[in-house]
Amino acid sequence: MKKFVFLIVLTGNAAAVLAQAPAGAGRPAGAPAGAAAAGAAPQAGTGRITGTILDEATRQPVPYATVVLLSPATGKPVDGTSADDNGKFTIPRVAAGTYTVQVSFIGYKTVDKPGVVMTDAGNTVNLGTISVASSAQALKEVRVEGQRALVEEKVDRTVYNAEKDETTRGGDATDVLRRVPMLSVDLDGNVSLRGSQNIRVLINNRPSTISASSIADALKQIPADQIKTVEVITSPSAKYDAEGSGGIINIVTKQNNLQGFTLDMRASGGLRSGNLGLNAAYRVGKMGFSLGGGGRAMYNSPGSFRNDQLTYRLLSATDPTDRELASRTLQQADTRQNNVFGRYTLGWDYDINKHNFLSASVQLGLRNGTNYQDDLRTQTTFYGGPVETFTNSLRDVKVLDNSTTVDATLNYTHNFEKPRQEFSVLGQYSRNVRTNNFTNDIREGLNAGDFIRNINDSYNEEVTLQADYVTPIQENQMLEIGAKDIVRRVNSDYTTLRNGQPQVGQGLSNVFTYDQNVAAAYAAYTLNFLKNYTFKPGLRYEYTSISADFQQEGSASIPSYGVLVPSVNLSRKLANGNLLKAAYNRRIQRPSLQFLNPNRQAANPLNVTIGNPELDPEFTNNYELAYNTFIKQTSLSFSTFVRNTTGSIQPVRTPSGDTIITNYDNIGTENAYGGSVSANVNISKKFSLSGGTDVYYAVLDNNSANPIFAASNSGWVASGRLIASYTFDSGWGFQSFAFYRGRQVQLQGYQGGFGIYSLSLKKDFAEKRGSFGIGADNFFTPSLKIRSNINSAAFEQNSVNDLRRIGFRVNLSYRLGKLTTEQPRRRRRAISNDDLKEGGDNGAGATEAPAGGRP
């Protein structure tokens, strides 16, 4: 905590000095004004033209709109700039004369402001709010509307407008993320970005402690109907926590900044799942309240699996081919799942005055999951003795996974008189309590009649404080500094019982406590130069101290460590509006509870998993080059990347008799080389297509010098998606979706690919206050078979999972309340703890960037 106090004092002193700096009345001589329009530069003057560009209908800012200064005499542009994220613009150093200011942006009508007079004395002309209207037109009985693109490319992120996708109705966040460019989601809800599962998922710019142990759980708790957009940031700047080597995903839920009261109710039911959601908002004057929540039940999810496992007796200490068969095990069972998820939020905000803003929120997340393996039959043959021996067992397995998460946040923001100058202080308390139990009821075979139970109660508690200061140095320069401290405590209490009696020894019962403190400070600098270039370097330092102990076995020795994380982002706006980006950043990835927890997870007695409390973080270097362009009615995005990870946390699988035991260690290197292409095509006003593909070549190696334990693998990995939308007359709409995820390369084998698809039909009624729809999923493929294999010198394993995913559903929604619009309010700051490597097997940016790691 002393480190954090020191960082806050350091930040405060820097803020005080910067706050006394002059307001930056102009650029240095020769410096351009942002993204100036093409044309001859005017003679330098001392005048200024400012203003704010808003959408006429929504009253929201229009970022990156083009502002051009026209000469009335020639009608040609003489200077110009682009609006920032808040729709604000400034054209400095304007010579005396009379001009026309022209505002334009794709999808909006061009607005001219003639007669702008600049005097020899160098006056400042504030044009105030300039409202731009959508290019939609009403022609008698035919209404032509501009439609917001499903996928938008911005300077620092890719944005997927989930509210435009009807195929996700009745689903959850995992269904939405499958449609987002560069993301891949397996059938268990585990998310990867360009093949990496080392990502951080934020919800409205904030993390939740539930994601520290299971990203998949966190996503399943968010109904798809509540998601507005998904933002993907592949090259985070120094403002982000140093964690999240693969990138950051920010899920923005539907919120409103309107005066009055509104109530939105949604429900769906179907063959496999059902959900119920409610969102309410009330705002009057300076104060606003919001209440939102939704629950989802997953039922009728049958399946089965079959596993063929061989173990070998190694006869040589150096030759992996010198071996003999030790055992063969065949295993199969029927599976089913029952899951209930819920997420509820209460928010409050208050505009103290025009310079001070206060907000608070409390979020509650719930999960109640039960997975069954019915009639789990295990048949094992042992070889190598005088005679072959044979065992047979039959058991029923039940896995209980319940969790409750509470997140409480308090934010204070102060805006200075100087434009874009801001100071904020944020605090957050989070606690996730989880129960992860399994039971084995042995019905036949050895130990028949025994009842084995493992009880694992755990919690993850975090207290976070952070401070940010943002100030423009000059018209084309911005400085951001911040400090942050995370105090984290993880506890896992686990006990194994046989017929009600606790089992001790061999790590079967203990209490594990893991304390971690991360103190951080960062600085980021943004420079706009040569009219169309933006350069943003940054540097972040984090110091981590850890203590871990076992109640029965003493403490584990884990040294403290510091890490310096640089980042560089460079972009260029081309004359035709296209964008070229290049980026580099270095990241780390700390292990989460799944990898640390020493509890012996043995729901399936042949596949045991044990965590390692002494894991170190991973280190990753990311390189990226991207290009975005528009061709008539089509937007295209191309990107290439290289990712190199050292100290990679990899599973280490070793046989023990007929049992495979999985541990984790920092033994690997991971390299990935690839790219992605995405497109959004407006074929007509009613028909649009969007889709893309992601391809990369993966190289994995555990770098072991012993050929017996050496493991490496490589291969191509590809995924793709396609969405089609058509709008009929009279409120009818149709959407279809298809997604394919190719074979995944693993250190010791492969996991098979799969494909899913869905159709949705919707009818709006009551002037679009209500809607009714039906949907269908995988109706031509009643089951999905996922094949996987693992190979090493000591064992081979081939498995097939058969999942029933065909489904039908009915959706209904209705909105009550009368609303009136107001001017856009200041956006809230949010805390984001992006510092844990998430597990792939168990599962669980942002619009504004606070200290410690937000965009």
Buried (B, 14 or more C-beta within 10 A) or exposed (E): EEBBEEBBEEBBEBBEEBEEBEEBEBBEEEBBBBBBBEBEEBEEBBBBBBBBBBBBEEBEBBBBBBBBBBBEEEEEBBBBBBBBBBBBBBBBBBBBBEBBBBBBBEBBBEBEBEEBEBEEEBBBBEBEEBBBEBBBEEEEEEEEEBBEBBBBBBBBBBBBBBBBBBBBBBBBBBBBBBBBBBBBBBBBBBBBBBBBBBBBBBBBBBBBBBBBBBBBBBBBBBBBBBBBBBBBBBBBBBBBBBBBBBBBBBBBBBBBBBBBBBBBBBBBBBBBBBBBBBBBBBBEEEEBBBBBBBBBBBBEBBBBBBBBBBBBEBEEEEEBEEBEEBBBBEBBBBBBBBBBBBBBBBBBBEBEEEEEBBBBBBBBBBBBBBBBBBEBBBBBBBBEEEEEEEBEBBBBBBBBBBBBBBBBBBBBBBBBEBBBBBBBBBBBBBBBBBBBBBBBBBBEBEEEEEBBBBBBBBBBBBBBBBBBBBBBBBBBBBBBBBBBBBBBBBBBBBBBBBEEEEBEEEBBBBBBBBBBBBBBBBBBBBBBBEBBBBBBBBBBBBBBBBBBBBEEEEEBEBEEEEBEBEBBBBBBBEEEBBBBBBBBBBBBBBBBBBBBBBBBBBBBBBBBBBBBBBBBBBBBBBBBBBBBBBEEEBBBBBBBBBBBBBBBBBBBBEBEEBBBBBBBBBBBBBBBBBBBBBBBBBEEEBEBBBBBBBBBBBBBBBEEEEEBBBBBBEBEBBBBBBBBBBBEEEBEBBBBBBBBBBBBBBBBBBBBBBBBBBBBBBBBEEEEEBBBBBBBBBEEBEBBBBBBBBBBBBBBBBBBBBBBBBBEBBBBBBBEBEBEBEEBEBBBBBBBBBBBBBBBBBBBBBBBBBBBBBB
